[in-house]
Amino acid sequence: MKNPTLWLKSPAAVFTGNSLQSGGGVVIQGDKIVELVKSGQQPQLPIDTFIDCHNWVLTPGLINTHHHFYQTLTRCVPGALNKPLFPWLKYLYQIWKNLDEEMVYTATQLAGLELMLSGATCIADHHYVFPKGLENAIDIQVEAIQTLGCRATLTRGSMSLGESAGGLPPDSVIQSEDTILADSQRLIDRYHDRKADSKIQIALAPCSPFSVSTSLMQNTAQLAKQNDVLMHTHLAETEDENNFCQVKYGMRPLDYLESCGWLNSQTWLAHGIHFTQQEILRLGQAKVGIAHCPSSNMLLASGICPTVELEQAGCRIGLAVDGSASNDCSNMIQEARQSLLQQRLRYGAQVITAERVLGYATRGSANVLNRPALGQLAVGMQADLAVFDLNHLRFSGVGSPLDALITCGAHEVTKLMIAGQWIIEDSQHKHMAQTDLISRHQKLAHKLQNQISI
């Protein structure tokens, strides 16, 4: 028996991931998109049910490429406010070293739900803090993600270089290289699903050049190649990081990355701000992905990612909210607006458009995470859609519904579809009570922040 067809009929606008179509809508069958209907026409396929979308804008499900879910427990911590990256990190590590299993589970649920309500159907996280008793943090995250029903790329982060060895993190949250590599292989074997419609994928993610050893970087690259999985790390976020690498390793971060076997298309980098023009060309030639994090980069005053030059050189550009302690928000559609505003300061209004930043958040992010079945509304692609209702004060009077999502500041979906199923309707998750989740999360945040020791 065939799956019924659903026609999302006559929306105000459809952004396919490649272009704007003010057309006749999208037809879904099972977990796939089976038809894009031209403006003023009827579907060619027989239709079982339809939804009138006349005041809605449809986009592919947004895809977040970099986050630290646990940081939702430390938003706007007074001692970390108004600090650049390194002092900010050193203060917060004294809190994060007290994370426990319940905190990671609840923070993952809350961050994931926050992203979904803002239009995300696929989310990525970079968890690298493993204090004693939290060795199975990624398993906990998988369990939490499964309660949400979204897709996720979870990275097995790591830190092996503690304060006693010249790194930034306290020694209590680092692990030995053998432990990290063994657990990385275990997680790949247990959870990594290579299918186009997969819900969970695993990547390997040493935290940064200033928190892991050179041998761990090199061995992670070898392990990723053997298992054909992606690699992820922070790079070139601040000038302090560049200076650190030059002092410790005698080379700039990109040279160090290449020396460790990371300069290839299996790699995506968080931030990618402080590169020379020659380095940008090398990144493009290697087809490296970049997680563009405008809000975090502004909050920490890190700088502006050279997205256009990176893209022109051949890099894949995706959008990311980064951790909630350096953004204090996990909202993907708002992040697209931040990208538009920030990038226009560098490239101008004609170059940076609503379509361009939505492209980063959809098709671009899918390319970064190597998810070819996601990020576009096209026949044969997975039926992952975000639906934004224009019936709000902020949208009254708009001429271009698509541009209105960005410039008028959309912040929440009315509906969210993943694999052909509505997971969010009327801005509410079908299987999770938001008020209960907020209550649990608040209590755990207060508990964690009260354990600080400086």
Secondary structure as the mmCIF struct_conf table of DSSP 4:
data_model
#
loop_
_struct_conf.conf_type_id
_struct_conf.id
_struct_conf.beg_label_comp_id
_struct_conf.beg_label_asym_id
_struct_conf.beg_label_seq_id
_struct_conf.end_label_comp_id
_struct_conf.end_label_asym_id
_struct_conf.end_label_seq_id
HELX_LH_PP_P HELX_LH_PP_P1 LYS A 2 PRO A 4
STRN STRN1 THR A 5 LYS A 9
BEND BEND1 SER A 10 SER A 10
BEND BEND2 ALA A 12 ALA A 12
STRN STRN2 ALA A 13 PHE A 15
BEND BEND3 GLY A 17 ASN A 18
STRN STRN3 LEU A 20 GLN A 21
BEND BEND4 GLY A 23 GLY A 24
STRN STRN4 GLY A 25 GLN A 29
TURN_TY1_P TURN_TY1_P1 GLY A 30 ASP A 31
STRN STRN5 LYS A 32 VAL A 37
HELX_LH_PP_P HELX_LH_PP_P2 LYS A 38 LYS A 38
TURN_TY1_P TURN_TY1_P2 SER A 39 GLY A 40
BEND BEND5 GLN A 44 LEU A 45
BEND BEND6 ASP A 48 ASP A 48
STRN STRN6 THR A 49 ASP A 52
TURN_TY1_P TURN_TY1_P3 HIS A 54 ASN A 55
STRN STRN7 TRP A 56 PRO A 60
HELX_LH_PP_P HELX_LH_PP_P3 GLY A 61 GLY A 61
STRN STRN8 LEU A 62 ASN A 64
HELX_RH_3T_P HELX_RH_3T_P1 PHE A 69 THR A 74
TURN_TY1_P TURN_TY1_P4 ARG A 75 CYS A 76
HELX_RH_3T_P HELX_RH_3T_P2 PRO A 78 ALA A 80
TURN_TY1_P TURN_TY1_P5 LEU A 81 ASN A 82
HELX_RH_AL_P HELX_RH_AL_P1 LEU A 85 TRP A 96
TURN_TY1_P TURN_TY1_P6 LYS A 97 ASN A 98
HELX_RH_AL_P HELX_RH_AL_P2 GLU A 101 LEU A 117
TURN_TY1_P TURN_TY1_P7 SER A 118 GLY A 119
STRN STRN9 ALA A 120 HIS A 127
TURN_TY1_P TURN_TY1_P8 LYS A 132 GLY A 133
TURN_TY1_P TURN_TY1_P9 GLU A 135 ASN A 136
HELX_RH_AL_P HELX_RH_AL_P3 ALA A 137 LEU A 148
TURN_TY1_P TURN_TY1_P10 GLY A 149 GLY A 149
STRN STRN10 ARG A 151 SER A 158
HELX_RH_3T_P HELX_RH_3T_P3 GLU A 163 ALA A 165
TURN_TY1_P TURN_TY1_P11 GLY A 166 GLY A 166
BEND BEND7 LEU A 168 PRO A 169
HELX_RH_3T_P HELX_RH_3T_P4 ASP A 171 VAL A 173
HELX_RH_AL_P HELX_RH_AL_P4 GLU A 177 TYR A 191
BEND BEND8 LYS A 195 LYS A 195
TURN_TY1_P TURN_TY1_P12 ALA A 196 ASP A 197
BEND BEND9 LYS A 199 LYS A 199
STRN STRN11 ILE A 200 PRO A 206
TURN_TY1_P TURN_TY1_P13 PRO A 209 SER A 211
BEND BEND10 VAL A 212 VAL A 212
HELX_RH_AL_P HELX_RH_AL_P5 THR A 214 ASN A 227
TURN_TY1_P TURN_TY1_P14 ASP A 228 ASP A 228
STRN STRN12 MET A 231 LEU A 235
BEND BEND11 ALA A 236 ALA A 236
HELX_RH_AL_P HELX_RH_AL_P6 GLU A 239 TYR A 249
BEND BEND12 GLY A 250 MET A 251
HELX_RH_AL_P HELX_RH_AL_P7 PRO A 253 SER A 259
TURN_TY1_P TURN_TY1_P15 CYS A 260 GLY A 261
BEND BEND13 ASN A 264 ASN A 264
TURN_TY1_P TURN_TY1_P16 SER A 265 GLN A 266
STRN STRN13 THR A 267 HIS A 271
BEND BEND14 HIS A 274 HIS A 274
HELX_RH_AL_P HELX_RH_AL_P8 GLN A 277 GLN A 285
TURN_TY1_P TURN_TY1_P17 ALA A 286 LYS A 287
STRN STRN14 GLY A 289 HIS A 292
HELX_RH_AL_P HELX_RH_AL_P9 PRO A 294 LEU A 299
TURN_TY1_P TURN_TY1_P18 LEU A 300 ALA A 301
HELX_RH_AL_P HELX_RH_AL_P10 THR A 307 ALA A 313
TURN_TY1_P TURN_TY1_P19 GLY A 314 GLY A 314
STRN STRN15 ARG A 316 LEU A 319
TURN_TY1_P TURN_TY1_P20 SER A 324 ALA A 325
BEND BEND15 SER A 326 ASP A 328
HELX_RH_AL_P HELX_RH_AL_P11 MET A 332 TYR A 347
TURN_TY1_P TURN_TY1_P21 ALA A 349 VAL A 351
BEND BEND16 ILE A 352 ILE A 352
HELX_RH_AL_P HELX_RH_AL_P12 ALA A 354 GLY A 359
HELX_RH_PI_P HELX_RH_PI_P1 TYR A 360 GLY A 364
HELX_RH_AL_P HELX_RH_AL_P13 SER A 365 VAL A 368
TURN_TY1_P TURN_TY1_P22 LEU A 369 ASN A 370
TURN_TY1_P TURN_TY1_P23 PRO A 372 ALA A 373
BEND BEND17 LEU A 374 GLY A 375
TURN_TY1_P TURN_TY1_P24 VAL A 379 GLY A 380
BEND BEND18 MET A 381 MET A 381
STRN STRN16 GLN A 382 GLN A 382
STRN STRN17 LEU A 385 ASP A 389
BEND BEND19 HIS A 392 HIS A 392
HELX_RH_3T_P HELX_RH_3T_P5 LEU A 393 PHE A 395
TURN_TY1_P TURN_TY1_P25 SER A 396 GLY A 397
BEND BEND20 GLY A 399 GLY A 399
HELX_RH_AL_P HELX_RH_AL_P14 PRO A 401 THR A 407
TURN_TY1_P TURN_TY1_P26 CYS A 408 GLY A 409
BEND BEND21 THR A 414 THR A 414
STRN STRN18 LYS A 415 ILE A 418
TURN_TY1_P TURN_TY1_P27 ALA A 419 GLY A 420
STRN STRN19 GLN A 421 GLU A 425
TURN_TY1_P TURN_TY1_P28 ASP A 426 SER A 427
STRN STRN20 GLN A 428 HIS A 429
TURN_TY1_P TURN_TY1_P29 LYS A 430 HIS A 431
HELX_RH_AL_P HELX_RH_AL_P15 GLN A 434 GLN A 449
TURN_TY1_P TURN_TY1_P30 ASN A 450 GLN A 451
#
